[in-house]
């Protein structure tokens, strides 16, 4: 059995190969339609790599922080392009960790890679979790980043340390890095970017919770070197030295001596950088450092001692200037007694307040490079080819709108503007093209050289120009969505058919989504064209047309949709069922009921997910019957999890008797599967009326399972609020 295998260290070669193949397959799934040879080939390779890994250990969990992948407190090579690309994409979706378990099917892997293609720009982690739940992944857990849940401390469990929400999450990412540095299990060259982001007081707080006896000298050295970004080729700055002083000052006394010794060893390796940094930081910081060294009685090398003595004498030195009578001679200038009194140590604070002193320090420390770079960037923008073209176009539009040009000049400018319009189309500047159309149409309404103006508008509405526009939409349109939609609105219904024809032959999934969004924006005006193409023999064309009808349609389209509920390709039939369920059509409910009782497990899972998403109350009895089915194997128990989730989304209290029965499930051989089922049940309780699940929530608060306690507390707090 998979659960009985010994958990061994991951083989580096197998792991590298698996991550590489996952990244390749992810890109192909995003680019090509299902069933495409490139998708099938890369998916096979990724699945085979994971299968080989599962032979070594039954569970693989990796965490992601920015551009770094971490497994078992070690980081993969950040210089590897595939690792870095995969990490950046995963972290860009606010994913903190991914767990893959033995038993993972090829179809589940494809669904997961499809999920990674979801556009997450405007989605919250909760919304992403809902989308992920819809895929019904039994052997993959995804932990989403929950920035409010980061906490640090010794002795935290995996379940209790919240670095992510909605899935299996390891310890807090910052704490994992620091712990890895202390233990020597983390590559320091891959940790600097993360460690540098930790505020000094937070880093000190994390270490203050650690047993001093477990912190070795080498661990201190690694933390200090990483926090200061030290290397043999790089000098440290005054800012890094100030951060180090702040960090040490916040440590507990028994830790302060350990880390202060490591810090002294660090800064002594480059005494010139140390002197330069000391000259640039504030007097208060130097005094703080001297006080800490004196307090801890730390032995320091002679070179550093001489340097510190030099600075301490400099700041404590009294006035020994040459005097003449009651005046001081400074640089051959006589300073009067009044000025001497003003600059004296005793009266300085009376004239220069703390607020004024801070203002002076802000001026001294102000970095002008950022301001200069912004001004330089603005200058570059003002000289860019795109901006120059816009100004040129604006000038020509003003000329053809004026009354100072003759007919031949007008015709010349109109032809020149045609060339500019073609350029704007190629570069995705659809707003500029729209300006051209409006100016020429305004001239037509004024009857200004009407023959020339009408001929120009006729050209812009020709099949040739619209084809150029469609091709531009495919290549660059997604970068200017709003302007692209406005230009489509200008063309109106005449552009719907060309857009659908482009959709039919488009291979890129992301471009298909963009074209569909442009089409569905026309609402019911797009219905006739979609119905026309739904009879196409290619299944993916049927699916896309059904999707358009689902977005744009109404009850009038249902007769055209019903025949496809039992299509030989499930992707077509389920798209048709979605369209019917959206309108509450009974035919769609019955078709979905048929798939619930299918012999094909994948079809059953899709039907269960749709029943929950569309809250089909008519199918609650069927789902209850499926939930009551006795589970013999671990697979049977896992298969109940999507059913529990769907019943929860529907939220019908009549399902709670079956849910309570499922909570009483016991199994000696499949304890892990039973725990996952119970966790899914408690996650689903938030959808039911609270008065019907109050007793379950109270029991959950006393559970030994951290996730169940957490979900129960959230439900109770939501009820209180």
Secondary structure, 3 states (H helix, E strand, C coil): CHHHCCCCCCCHHHHHHHHHHHHHHHHHHHHCCCCCHHHHHHHHHHHHHHHHHHHHCCEEEEEEECCEEEECCEECCCCCHHHHHHHHHHHHCCEEEEEEECCCCHHHHHHHHHHCCCCCCCCCHHHHHHHHHHCCCCCEEEEEECHHHCCCCCCCCCCCCCCEECCCCCCCHHHHHHHHHHHCCCCHHHCHHHHCCCCHHHHHHHHHCCCHHHCCHHHHHHHHHHHCCCECCECCCHHHHHHHHHHHHCCCHHHHHHHHHHHHHHHHCCHHHHHHHHHHCCHHHHHHHHHHHHHHCCCCCHHHHHHHHHHHHHHHCCCCCEEECCEEEECCEEECHHHHHHHCCCCHHHHCCHHHHHHHHHHHHCCHHHHHHHHHHHHHHHCCHHHHHHHHHHHHHHHHHCCCCCHHHHHHHHHHHHHHHHHHHHCCCHHHHHHHHHHHHHHHHCCCCHHHHHHHHHHHCCHHHHHHHHHHHHHHHHHHHHHHHHHHHHHHHHHHHHHHHHHHHCCCHHHHHHHHHHHHCCHHHHHHHHHHHCCCCCHHHHHHHHHHHHHHCCHHHHHHHHCCCCCCCHHHHHHHHHHHHHCCCHHHHHHHHHHHCCCCHHHHHHHHHHHHHCCCHHHHHHHHHHHHCCCCCHHHHHHHHHHHHHHHHHCCHHHHHHHHHHHCCCCCCCHHHHHHHHHHHHHHHHHCCHHHHHHHHHHHHCCCCHHHHHHHHHHHHHHHC
